[in-house]
């Protein structure tokens, strides 16, 4: 993979387009506590997504909502409890034969940057619609071959309590220079687990989805 593979741009600048156009890309105002059809979001269960509307059809909705000429194929869309990330493949720029890999990567980054600026207003509008429908923020990204850029996206804190043996794992990663802090070391561990257990995690997500469907099909209990 190229060294520019899926790097994040961190915190994006705000772009002003008038006195009241201070919108952060892909992050609109929250639209109250009701989603599709104005019904409540509440869902019982510890691991389930409480107070969120279902997003099972988010990928299909966004694929249909996006302009047909943005990407060369259907975008990759991932959804979790806080965020929807949309990453699409762009048409590669024409470069002379014999161009170095470094120059080709720079041309790809330039094309991605142009896409980002040219589509900003449209992406903000789509993100606001999606947030009203699904109760989640929307982040964007684009790729050309092995060069990919993920635009501004959420970094959500996850609080936890660790015993000494677990803390020593994090401290070893910090002391060895693999991570700069315990929080960064913990994030590194999560990424590593995700890379090596992707198939198992996918099966677990599918199983939870089936439980949700069965729960929705069951009888509704009403209070006297």
C-alpha positions in Angstrom: 0.0 0.0 0.0 1.1 3.6 -0.7 2.4 5.7 2.2 -0.6 8.0 1.7 -3.0 5.2 2.3 -6.1 6.4 4.1 -4.5 9.2 6.1 -6.9 11.6 7.9 -6.6 15.3 7.5 -7.4 16.0 11.1 -9.4 19.1 11.9 -10.7 20.9 8.8 -10.9 24.6 8.6 -14.3 26.3 8.6 -15.3 27.8 5.3 -17.3 31.0 5.4 -19.7 31.7 2.5 -21.6 34.6 4.0 -22.6 35.9 7.5 -24.6 32.8 8.4 -22.8 30.1 6.4 -20.4 28.9 9.1 -20.9 25.2 8.4 -18.4 22.4 9.2 -18.1 20.0 6.3 -20.3 17.0 6.9 -21.4 18.1 10.4 -24.7 19.9 10.4 -27.0 20.9 13.3 -28.7 18.0 15.1 -32.3 17.7 14.1 -34.0 17.0 17.4 -34.9 13.5 18.7 -37.0 12.1 15.9 -36.0 10.5 12.6 -38.0 9.0 9.8 -41.7 9.7 10.1 -41.2 11.6 13.4 -41.1 8.4 15.5 -38.8 8.0 18.5 -35.4 6.3 18.3 -35.4 4.4 21.6 -34.2 0.8 21.4 -33.8 -1.5 24.4 -30.7 -3.5 25.1 -27.2 -2.8 26.5 -25.2 -3.3 23.4 -27.8 -1.9 21.0 -27.8 1.6 19.7 -30.1 3.3 22.2 -31.8 6.6 21.2 -30.8 6.2 17.5 -32.9 5.5 14.4 -32.0 2.3 12.5 -29.4 2.8 9.7 -29.8 -0.6 8.0 -30.6 1.2 4.7 -28.1 4.0 5.0 -25.7 2.6 2.4 -28.5 2.1 -0.1 -30.0 5.6 0.6 -26.7 7.4 0.2 -25.8 5.4 -2.9 -29.1 6.5 -4.5 -28.8 10.1 -3.2 -25.2 10.8 -4.4 -24.7 12.3 -7.9 -24.0 9.6 -10.5 -20.9 11.3 -11.8 -19.0 11.7 -8.5 -17.4 8.3 -8.3 -16.3 5.6 -10.8 -18.2 2.9 -8.8 -20.5 2.5 -5.8 -18.8 4.1 -2.8 -17.8 2.2 0.3 -20.1 3.2 3.2 -19.5 2.3 6.8 -21.9 3.0 9.7 -21.5 2.9 13.4 -23.3 4.5 16.4 -21.9 8.0 15.8 -20.9 8.4 12.2 -21.4 7.4 8.6 -18.3 7.4 6.4 -18.6 7.6 2.6 -15.5 6.9 0.6 -15.6 6.8 -3.2 -13.1 6.1 -6.0 -12.4 9.0 -8.4 -11.2 8.9 -12.0 -7.4 9.0 -12.1 -5.8 12.1 -13.7 -4.0 11.6 -17.0 -0.2 11.6 -16.4 2.6 11.2 -18.9 4.0 7.7 -19.3 7.1 7.1 -17.2 5.9 9.4 -14.4 7.4 8.4 -11.0 5.2 6.8 -8.3 5.8 9.9 -6.1 4.6 12.2 -8.9 1.6 10.0 -9.6 0.6 10.0 -6.0 0.9 13.8 -5.9 -1.4 14.1 -9.0 -3.9 11.8 -7.3 -3.9 13.9 -4.2 -4.4 17.0 -6.3 -7.4 15.5 -8.0 -8.8 14.4 -4.6 -8.3 18.0 -3.3 -10.2 19.4 -6.3 -13.1 17.0 -5.8 -13.2 18.0 -2.1 -13.5 21.7 -2.9 -15.8 21.4 -6.0 -18.3 19.2 -4.1 -18.3 20.9 -0.7 -21.7 22.6 -0.8 -23.4 19.5 -2.2 -21.8 17.2 0.4 -22.9 19.5 3.2 -26.5 19.4 1.9 -26.4 15.6 1.6 -24.9 15.2 5.1 -27.6 17.3 6.6 -30.3 15.2 5.0 -28.6 12.0 6.1 -28.1 13.3 9.7 -31.8 14.2 9.9 -32.7 10.7 8.6 -30.2 8.6 10.6 -29.2 10.7 13.6 -25.5 10.3 12.7 -22.8 12.7 11.4 -21.5 12.1 7.9 -17.8 12.1 6.9 -16.4 11.9 3.4 -13.3 10.5 1.7 -12.0 9.8 -1.8 -9.4 7.5 -3.3 -7.5 7.0 -6.5 -5.9 3.6 -6.6 -3.8 3.2 -3.5 -3.9 7.0 -2.7 -6.8 7.8 -0.4 -7.8 10.7 1.8 -10.4 10.7 4.6 -11.8 14.2 5.2 -12.6 15.6 8.6 -14.3 12.9 10.7 -15.1 12.2 14.3 -12.7 11.0 17.0 -15.0 9.7 19.8 -13.6 9.2 23.3 -14.2 5.7 24.8 -13.7 5.6 28.6 -12.5 2.4 30.2 -11.0 1.1 33.4 -7.9 -1.1 33.1 -6.1 -3.4 35.7 -2.4 -3.3 36.1 -1.6 -6.1 33.6 -3.6 -4.2 31.0 -2.1 -0.9 31.8 1.4 -2.4 31.5 0.6 -3.4 27.9 -0.2 0.2 27.1 2.8 1.5 28.9 5.1 -0.9 27.0 3.8 0.5 23.7 4.4 4.0 25.0 7.9 3.3 26.4 8.9 1.6 23.1 7.8 4.5 21.0 5.0 2.6 19.3 2.5 5.1 20.7 2.8 8.6 22.3 0.3 8.0 25.1 -1.9 5.4 26.7 -4.9 6.6 24.7 -3.0 6.3 21.5 -1.7 2.9 22.5 -5.3 1.7 23.2 -6.4 2.9 19.8 -3.5 1.0 18.2 -4.6 -2.2 20.0 -8.2 -1.7 18.8 -7.0 -1.3 15.2 -4.8 -4.3 15.5 -7.6 -6.5 16.7 -9.9 -5.2 14.0 -7.4 -6.1 11.3 -6.9 -9.6 12.5 -10.4 -10.5 13.5 -12.4 -8.8 10.8 -14.2 -12.0 9.7 -15.2 -12.8 13.3 -16.4 -9.3 14.0 -18.4 -9.3 10.8 -20.2 -12.5 11.9 -20.9 -11.0 15.3 -22.4 -7.9 13.7 -24.6 -10.0 11.5 -25.7 -12.0 14.5 -26.7 -8.9 16.3 -28.6 -7.6 13.3 -30.6 -10.8 13.2 -31.5 -10.4 16.9 -32.7 -6.8 16.1 -34.9 -8.1 13.3 -36.4 -10.8 15.5 -37.0 -8.3 18.3 -38.8 -5.9 15.9 -41.0 -8.8 14.6 -42.0 -9.8 18.2 -45.1 -8.6 20.1 -45.2 -5.1 21.5 -45.8 -5.0 25.3 -48.0 -2.2 26.5 -48.4 -0.9 30.0 -51.7 -1.1 31.8 
